[in-house]
Amino acid sequence: MRFPGRDAIVATAGESIARGSRSFAAASKLFDRATRERAWLLYAWCRRCDDIADGQDHGHGMTVVEDPQARLAEVRERTAAALAGDWVGDAAFDALRIVAQETGMPHRFAWDLIDGFALDADGWRPESEDDLLRYCYHVAGVVGCMMAVVMGVPPEDEAVLDRACDLGLAFQLANIARDIGEDAEAGRCYLPAAWLAEVGLTSANPLADRGALAILGTRLADRAEGYEVSARGGAAALPFRSAWAVLAAADIYGGIARKVRLRGAHAWDSRTTTSGGEKLAAIAKAWGAAYRRAPTPRPAGLWTRPR
C-alpha cells in the first residue's frame, strides 16, 4: 500500500485547521515554518479525535451520539497505532505519528487528552471547580503542553509546561462560557453543580434564568483571565515568533471570554466570536508584547496540572 508523504499530510492538516478554527489558523501563521507545520499536524489529530467522539465535522454540528464507547475505542486504537510508529491510513492520526516522532512528544500527553474524551463518553459532570479545571486540563490544558513541546520546550521543563497548560485552561474556560447554550442542546453541561446550585440553576436547564447564568458566565470569564495572565508571563521562555503566536492566540480567545462577560444575560442569544478585524488587531498588539516579553512568576493560587 502506498502512503501519502509528509507534505501531503501537512497540507491536509492545514486544510483542517482552516476549516475548524479561524482563530488558531490565524495565530499559527506567526510561527516559523517548521513549528507551524507541526502545530497543524497536532491540531489535525486533536480535531479528528474530537470529531469522532462528538459526531462533528471540524467542530461543527455536535450531536448526541448513540455509541460513545465505540467511538472512544476507535480513537484509542488509532492513536495507539500512530504512537507505535505505524501508518494508520487516516491523515489526522498519521499526523500524530509524524509530530510525535519529530518532537519527542511524551505519549502520556496524548493519553491524557483521550481521558478527557472518556469523561464525556461516560456522561461525566463536574461537581466542583476543581472537577471543572481537571476536565479543562484533559481536553485543553494538555494540548497547551503538547504545543509547548512543538515549539521546542523540553518535555522535562515543568515550569514552562505549567504556563502552557494555563493557556489551554484559559481557552477552554472561554469556550465553556461561550458554548453553554450549544452544549445544553447536546445534553451536556460543564458548569459545576455547586455553582449551579448557588444561583438556583440545574444542569438539566442552565438557560432557565439568563440573569443567574450571567453570574456564572462572568465567573468563567474571570477564571479564564487569571490563567491567561499566567500564560502571558510564561511567553518569555519561547522564541520570538512562537511568543508572538501564543500572545496573539491569548488575546483572540481572551476576547471571547471578555465579550461573554460584557454581554451578560445576552451572551447566549447568538454565538460570541471575534471578528477578522479584531484578530488582526490582536496579532499587531501581540507583536509588541512579544518584543517586550519578560518572565514573571506564576500567580499563586492557580490550579496546577497533574504530574
MISEVEX-913463 format. One record per residue (C-alpha): chain; x, y, z. Coordinates in Angstrom, 3 decimals, always signed. Example, Ala and Ser with C-alpha at 12.3 -4.5 7.8 and 13.67 -1.06 7.14 Angstrom:
<atoms>
+-------+----------+----------+----------+
! chain !       px !       py !       pz !
+-------+----------+----------+----------+
!     A !  +12.300 !   -4.500 !   +7.800 !
!     A !  +13.670 !   -1.060 !   +7.140 !
+-------+----------+----------+----------+
</atoms>
This chain:
<atoms>
+-------+----------+----------+----------+
! chain !       px !       py !       pz !
+-------+----------+----------+----------+
!     A !   +0.000 !   +0.000 !   +0.000 !
!     A !   +1.307 !   +3.443 !   -0.893 !
!     A !   +1.013 !   +6.048 !   +1.864 !
!     A !   +0.924 !   +9.836 !   +1.416 !
!     A !   +4.124 !  +11.733 !   +2.091 !
!     A !   +4.710 !  +14.241 !   +4.854 !
!     A !   +3.963 !  +17.231 !   +2.620 !
!     A !   +0.550 !  +15.840 !   +1.686 !
!     A !   -0.327 !  +15.172 !   +5.336 !
!     A !   +0.789 !  +18.683 !   +6.304 !
!     A !   -1.379 !  +20.134 !   +3.525 !
!     A !   -4.380 !  +18.166 !   +4.757 !
!     A !   -3.682 !  +19.339 !   +8.305 !
!     A !   -3.556 !  +22.939 !   +7.088 !
!     A !   -6.973 !  +22.485 !   +5.483 !
!     A !   -8.280 !  +21.040 !   +8.743 !
!     A !   -7.220 !  +23.999 !  +10.873 !
!     A !   -8.585 !  +26.446 !   +8.291 !
!     A !  -11.995 !  +24.746 !   +8.471 !
!     A !  -12.023 !  +24.033 !  +12.188 !
!     A !  -10.681 !  +27.200 !  +13.802 !
!     A !  -10.100 !  +30.553 !  +12.164 !
!     A !   -8.600 !  +31.798 !  +15.430 !
!     A !   -5.946 !  +29.078 !  +15.657 !
!     A !   -5.332 !  +29.249 !  +11.920 !
!     A !   -4.616 !  +32.974 !  +12.137 !
!     A !   -2.274 !  +32.616 !  +15.111 !
!     A !   -0.431 !  +29.644 !  +13.560 !
!     A !   +0.711 !  +31.778 !  +10.627 !
!     A !   +3.001 !  +33.655 !  +13.003 !
!     A !   +5.148 !  +30.579 !  +13.712 !
!     A !   +8.264 !  +29.759 !  +11.723 !
!     A !   +7.557 !  +27.168 !   +9.031 !
!     A !   +8.709 !  +24.067 !  +10.940 !
!     A !   +6.745 !  +24.985 !  +14.055 !
!     A !   +3.696 !  +25.995 !  +12.015 !
!     A !   +3.602 !  +22.658 !  +10.191 !
!     A !   +3.932 !  +20.709 !  +13.425 !
!     A !   +1.221 !  +22.807 !  +15.045 !
!     A !   -1.063 !  +21.979 !  +12.116 !
!     A !   -0.250 !  +18.283 !  +12.435 !
!     A !   -1.050 !  +18.306 !  +16.141 !
!     A !   -4.251 !  +20.274 !  +15.576 !
!     A !   -5.411 !  +17.825 !  +12.904 !
!     A !   -5.153 !  +14.891 !  +15.307 !
!     A !   -6.881 !  +16.754 !  +18.156 !
!     A !   -9.653 !  +17.897 !  +15.816 !
!     A !  -10.177 !  +14.424 !  +14.360 !
!     A !  -10.392 !  +12.803 !  +17.794 !
!     A !  -12.934 !  +15.393 !  +18.904 !
!     A !  -14.968 !  +14.959 !  +15.721 !
!     A !  -15.074 !  +11.180 !  +16.102 !
!     A !  -16.055 !  +11.427 !  +19.766 !
!     A !  -18.790 !  +14.029 !  +19.243 !
!     A !  -20.088 !  +13.177 !  +15.784 !
!     A !  -18.944 !  +16.540 !  +14.399 !
!     A !  -17.415 !  +17.848 !  +11.208 !
!     A !  -14.429 !  +20.030 !  +12.110 !
!     A !  -16.050 !  +21.097 !  +15.357 !
!     A !  -19.432 !  +21.889 !  +13.829 !
!     A !  -22.786 !  +20.195 !  +14.330 !
!     A !  -22.244 !  +18.417 !  +17.639 !
!     A !  -24.983 !  +15.851 !  +18.282 !
!     A !  -25.925 !  +13.330 !  +20.936 !
!     A !  -24.075 !  +10.189 !  +19.781 !
!     A !  -25.553 !   +6.738 !  +20.366 !
!     A !  -22.246 !   +4.838 !  +20.569 !
!     A !  -19.796 !   +6.950 !  +22.631 !
!     A !  -17.789 !   +3.990 !  +23.935 !
!     A !  -17.308 !   +2.534 !  +20.459 !
!     A !  -16.142 !   +5.912 !  +19.203 !
!     A !  -13.727 !   +6.212 !  +22.118 !
!     A !  -12.345 !   +2.741 !  +21.386 !
!     A !  -11.742 !   +3.787 !  +17.778 !
!     A !   -9.816 !   +6.876 !  +18.886 !
!     A !   -7.711 !   +4.811 !  +21.286 !
!     A !   -6.927 !   +2.134 !  +18.726 !
!     A !   -5.840 !   +4.583 !  +16.034 !
!     A !   -3.844 !   +6.696 !  +18.497 !
!     A !   -2.005 !   +3.645 !  +19.810 !
!     A !   -1.063 !   +2.653 !  +16.260 !
!     A !   +0.176 !   +6.172 !  +15.476 !
!     A !   +2.277 !   +6.368 !  +18.645 !
!     A !   +3.738 !   +2.952 !  +17.846 !
!     A !   +5.007 !   +4.437 !  +14.580 !
!     A !   +2.561 !   +2.611 !  +12.323 !
!     A !   +0.815 !   +4.122 !   +9.310 !
!     A !   -2.858 !   +4.380 !  +10.222 !
!     A !   -4.328 !   +5.336 !   +6.860 !
!     A !   -6.144 !   +8.305 !   +8.409 !
!     A !   -4.316 !  +11.573 !   +7.708 !
!     A !   -5.011 !  +13.034 !  +11.144 !
!     A !   -3.653 !  +10.030 !  +13.040 !
!     A !   -0.703 !   +9.809 !  +10.679 !
!     A !   -0.148 !  +13.481 !  +11.514 !
!     A !   +0.198 !  +12.496 !  +15.173 !
!     A !   +2.715 !   +9.810 !  +14.223 !
!     A !   +4.837 !  +12.409 !  +12.441 !
!     A !   +4.703 !  +15.145 !  +15.081 !
!     A !   +5.344 !  +12.717 !  +17.961 !
!     A !   +8.418 !  +11.300 !  +16.224 !
!     A !   +9.786 !  +14.690 !  +15.176 !
!     A !   +9.415 !  +16.366 !  +18.580 !
!     A !   +9.848 !  +13.538 !  +21.095 !
!     A !   +6.329 !  +14.236 !  +22.369 !
!     A !   +5.643 !  +12.317 !  +25.593 !
!     A !   +2.963 !   +9.757 !  +24.784 !
!     A !   +1.290 !  +10.349 !  +28.137 !
!     A !   +0.070 !  +13.720 !  +26.861 !
!     A !   -1.893 !  +12.057 !  +24.058 !
!     A !   -3.452 !   +9.633 !  +26.513 !
!     A !   -4.308 !  +12.447 !  +28.921 !
!     A !   -6.269 !  +14.137 !  +26.132 !
!     A !   -8.136 !  +10.939 !  +25.344 !
!     A !   -9.008 !  +10.629 !  +29.039 !
!     A !  -10.947 !  +13.867 !  +28.543 !
!     A !  -12.977 !  +12.298 !  +25.739 !
!     A !  -13.608 !   +9.357 !  +28.067 !
!     A !  -15.159 !  +11.693 !  +30.624 !
!     A !  -17.640 !  +12.912 !  +28.008 !
!     A !  -18.330 !   +9.369 !  +26.839 !
!     A !  -19.196 !   +8.426 !  +30.424 !
!     A !  -21.638 !  +11.340 !  +30.747 !
!     A !  -19.451 !  +12.912 !  +33.430 !
!     A !  -20.495 !  +16.181 !  +35.113 !
!     A !  -18.322 !  +18.415 !  +37.349 !
!     A !  -19.369 !  +18.789 !  +40.959 !
!     A !  -16.813 !  +21.426 !  +41.931 !
!     A !  -14.491 !  +23.998 !  +40.408 !
!     A !  -11.609 !  +21.580 !  +40.901 !
!     A !  -13.508 !  +18.995 !  +38.837 !
!     A !  -14.052 !  +21.592 !  +36.114 !
!     A !  -10.370 !  +22.508 !  +35.962 !
!     A !   -9.320 !  +18.861 !  +35.865 !
!     A !  -11.607 !  +18.362 !  +32.881 !
!     A !  -10.223 !  +21.507 !  +31.232 !
!     A !   -6.730 !  +20.060 !  +31.664 !
!     A !   -7.656 !  +16.843 !  +29.903 !
!     A !   -9.345 !  +18.482 !  +26.919 !
!     A !   -7.234 !  +21.642 !  +26.516 !
!     A !   -4.513 !  +22.189 !  +29.115 !
!     A !   -2.611 !  +19.125 !  +27.966 !
!     A !   -2.876 !  +20.419 !  +24.385 !
!     A !   -1.039 !  +23.502 !  +25.641 !
!     A !   +1.682 !  +21.201 !  +26.971 !
!     A !   +1.913 !  +19.421 !  +23.619 !
!     A !   +2.077 !  +22.737 !  +21.786 !
!     A !   +4.925 !  +23.834 !  +24.042 !
!     A !   +6.870 !  +20.723 !  +23.017 !
!     A !   +6.080 !  +21.521 !  +19.377 !
!     A !   +7.588 !  +24.983 !  +19.988 !
!     A !  +10.800 !  +23.418 !  +21.295 !
!     A !  +10.220 !  +23.410 !  +25.067 !
!     A !  +11.931 !  +20.357 !  +26.609 !
!     A !   +9.318 !  +17.899 !  +27.945 !
!     A !  +11.052 !  +17.946 !  +31.344 !
!     A !  +10.683 !  +21.742 !  +31.742 !
!     A !   +7.709 !  +21.509 !  +34.082 !
!     A !   +7.567 !  +25.235 !  +34.870 !
!     A !   +7.137 !  +26.282 !  +31.235 !
!     A !   +4.703 !  +23.438 !  +30.605 !
!     A !   +2.622 !  +24.717 !  +33.537 !
!     A !   +2.325 !  +28.092 !  +31.784 !
!     A !   +1.415 !  +26.387 !  +28.509 !
!     A !   -1.216 !  +24.390 !  +30.347 !
!     A !   -2.577 !  +27.624 !  +31.827 !
!     A !   -3.180 !  +28.963 !  +28.326 !
!     A !   -5.102 !  +25.812 !  +27.430 !
!     A !   -7.187 !  +26.205 !  +30.592 !
!     A !   -7.943 !  +29.821 !  +29.667 !
!     A !   -9.047 !  +28.775 !  +26.172 !
!     A !  -11.317 !  +26.016 !  +27.465 !
!     A !  -12.919 !  +28.166 !  +30.134 !
!     A !  -13.683 !  +30.738 !  +27.430 !
!     A !  -15.132 !  +28.001 !  +25.213 !
!     A !  -17.339 !  +26.695 !  +28.019 !
!     A !  -18.621 !  +30.186 !  +28.756 !
!     A !  -19.401 !  +30.803 !  +25.083 !
!     A !  -20.954 !  +27.395 !  +24.387 !
!     A !  -23.319 !  +26.899 !  +27.345 !
!     A !  -26.353 !  +27.011 !  +25.050 !
!     A !  -24.902 !  +24.711 !  +22.366 !
!     A !  -23.716 !  +22.246 !  +24.986 !
!     A !  -27.167 !  +22.198 !  +26.606 !
!     A !  -28.737 !  +21.285 !  +23.251 !
!     A !  -26.375 !  +18.292 !  +23.055 !
!     A !  -27.247 !  +17.214 !  +26.601 !
!     A !  -24.055 !  +18.492 !  +28.189 !
!     A !  -23.278 !  +20.971 !  +30.932 !
!     A !  -19.783 !  +21.796 !  +32.166 !
!     A !  -20.817 !  +24.233 !  +34.887 !
!     A !  -20.021 !  +22.761 !  +38.320 !
!     A !  -23.066 !  +21.519 !  +40.220 !
!     A !  -22.013 !  +23.634 !  +43.218 !
!     A !  -22.005 !  +26.786 !  +41.069 !
!     A !  -25.400 !  +25.988 !  +39.562 !
!     A !  -26.958 !  +25.356 !  +42.975 !
!     A !  -25.550 !  +28.642 !  +44.215 !
!     A !  -27.616 !  +30.605 !  +41.673 !
!     A !  -30.644 !  +28.319 !  +41.589 !
!     A !  -29.972 !  +26.562 !  +38.287 !
!     A !  -29.584 !  +22.902 !  +37.314 !
!     A !  -27.518 !  +21.085 !  +34.695 !
!     A !  -30.777 !  +19.982 !  +33.027 !
!     A !  -31.631 !  +23.559 !  +32.058 !
!     A !  -28.846 !  +26.060 !  +32.727 !
!     A !  -30.566 !  +28.607 !  +30.438 !
!     A !  -33.705 !  +28.792 !  +32.594 !
!     A !  -32.633 !  +32.089 !  +34.169 !
!     A !  -30.318 !  +34.147 !  +31.971 !
!     A !  -29.629 !  +36.660 !  +34.736 !
!     A !  -28.432 !  +33.913 !  +37.063 !
!     A !  -26.460 !  +32.289 !  +34.266 !
!     A !  -24.713 !  +35.598 !  +33.555 !
!     A !  -23.208 !  +35.409 !  +37.046 !
!     A !  -21.609 !  +32.099 !  +36.145 !
!     A !  -20.577 !  +33.315 !  +32.690 !
!     A !  -18.762 !  +36.184 !  +34.351 !
!     A !  -17.127 !  +33.792 !  +36.793 !
!     A !  -15.864 !  +31.619 !  +33.962 !
!     A !  -14.522 !  +34.701 !  +32.156 !
!     A !  -12.766 !  +35.863 !  +35.321 !
!     A !  -11.161 !  +32.455 !  +35.813 !
!     A !  -10.095 !  +32.380 !  +32.169 !
!     A !   -8.475 !  +35.778 !  +32.532 !
!     A !   -6.427 !  +34.620 !  +35.510 !
!     A !   -4.953 !  +31.712 !  +33.565 !
!     A !   -4.426 !  +33.924 !  +30.523 !
!     A !   -2.350 !  +36.323 !  +32.639 !
!     A !   -0.220 !  +33.415 !  +33.828 !
!     A !   +0.298 !  +32.146 !  +30.302 !
!     A !   +1.372 !  +35.584 !  +29.110 !
!     A !   +4.001 !  +35.654 !  +31.831 !
!     A !   +5.437 !  +32.388 !  +30.552 !
!     A !   +5.861 !  +33.563 !  +26.955 !
!     A !   +9.358 !  +34.877 !  +27.720 !
!     A !  +10.580 !  +31.268 !  +27.617 !
!     A !   +9.650 !  +30.956 !  +23.940 !
!     A !  +11.383 !  +32.101 !  +20.746 !
!     A !  +10.064 !  +35.423 !  +19.431 !
!     A !   +7.796 !  +34.072 !  +16.709 !
!     A !   +6.342 !  +31.418 !  +18.986 !
!     A !   +5.750 !  +34.010 !  +21.704 !
!     A !   +4.076 !  +36.246 !  +19.118 !
!     A !   +1.711 !  +33.443 !  +18.074 !
!     A !   +0.922 !  +32.470 !  +21.668 !
!     A !   +0.224 !  +36.033 !  +22.744 !
!     A !   -1.970 !  +36.636 !  +19.699 !
!     A !   -3.986 !  +33.489 !  +20.436 !
!     A !   -4.282 !  +34.530 !  +24.079 !
!     A !   -5.731 !  +37.882 !  +23.073 !
!     A !   -8.121 !  +36.387 !  +20.493 !
!     A !   -9.520 !  +33.784 !  +22.862 !
!     A !   -9.345 !  +36.116 !  +25.811 !
!     A !  -11.502 !  +38.449 !  +23.771 !
!     A !  -14.221 !  +35.794 !  +23.594 !
!     A !  -14.297 !  +35.441 !  +27.385 !
!     A !  -14.356 !  +39.204 !  +27.842 !
!     A !  -17.246 !  +39.542 !  +25.384 !
!     A !  -19.245 !  +36.900 !  +27.261 !
!     A !  -18.733 !  +38.896 !  +30.438 !
!     A !  -19.701 !  +42.143 !  +28.705 !
!     A !  -22.835 !  +40.715 !  +27.064 !
!     A !  -24.144 !  +39.452 !  +30.385 !
!     A !  -27.558 !  +37.791 !  +30.121 !
!     A !  -27.491 !  +38.210 !  +26.316 !
!     A !  -24.251 !  +36.234 !  +25.878 !
!     A !  -26.140 !  +33.182 !  +24.569 !
!     A !  -28.575 !  +34.943 !  +22.247 !
!     A !  -26.040 !  +34.364 !  +19.458 !
!     A !  -22.578 !  +32.835 !  +19.247 !
!     A !  -19.871 !  +35.083 !  +20.693 !
!     A !  -16.979 !  +35.490 !  +18.252 !
!     A !  -14.066 !  +37.750 !  +17.405 !
!     A !  -14.173 !  +39.476 !  +14.025 !
!     A !  -11.464 !  +39.401 !  +11.387 !
!     A !  -10.526 !  +42.955 !  +12.286 !
!     A !  -10.258 !  +42.063 !  +15.952 !
!     A !   -7.982 !  +39.134 !  +15.080 !
!     A !   -5.712 !  +41.416 !  +13.046 !
!     A !   -5.617 !  +43.911 !  +15.910 !
!     A !   -4.699 !  +41.114 !  +18.337 !
!     A !   -1.871 !  +39.989 !  +16.047 !
!     A !   -0.493 !  +43.530 !  +15.810 !
!     A !   -0.752 !  +44.047 !  +19.560 !
!     A !   +0.922 !  +40.688 !  +20.237 !
!     A !   +3.963 !  +41.671 !  +18.156 !
!     A !   +4.746 !  +44.462 !  +20.586 !
!     A !   +4.007 !  +42.270 !  +23.600 !
!     A !   +6.339 !  +39.561 !  +22.264 !
!     A !   +9.076 !  +42.116 !  +21.644 !
!     A !   +8.808 !  +43.377 !  +25.240 !
!     A !   +8.231 !  +39.968 !  +26.861 !
!     A !   +9.848 !  +39.349 !  +30.230 !
!     A !   +9.414 !  +36.457 !  +32.671 !
!     A !   +7.045 !  +36.871 !  +35.602 !
!     A !   +6.283 !  +34.463 !  +38.469 !
!     A !   +3.278 !  +32.208 !  +38.083 !
!     A !   +0.469 !  +33.741 !  +40.176 !
!     A !   -0.260 !  +31.996 !  +43.444 !
!     A !   -3.488 !  +30.082 !  +43.940 !
!     A !   -3.897 !  +28.730 !  +40.411 !
!     A !   -4.852 !  +25.114 !  +39.852 !
!     A !   -1.834 !  +23.029 !  +38.806 !
!     A !   -1.957 !  +20.176 !  +36.298 !
!     A !   -1.316 !  +16.580 !  +37.431 !
!     A !   +2.229 !  +15.308 !  +37.085 !
+-------+----------+----------+----------+
</atoms>
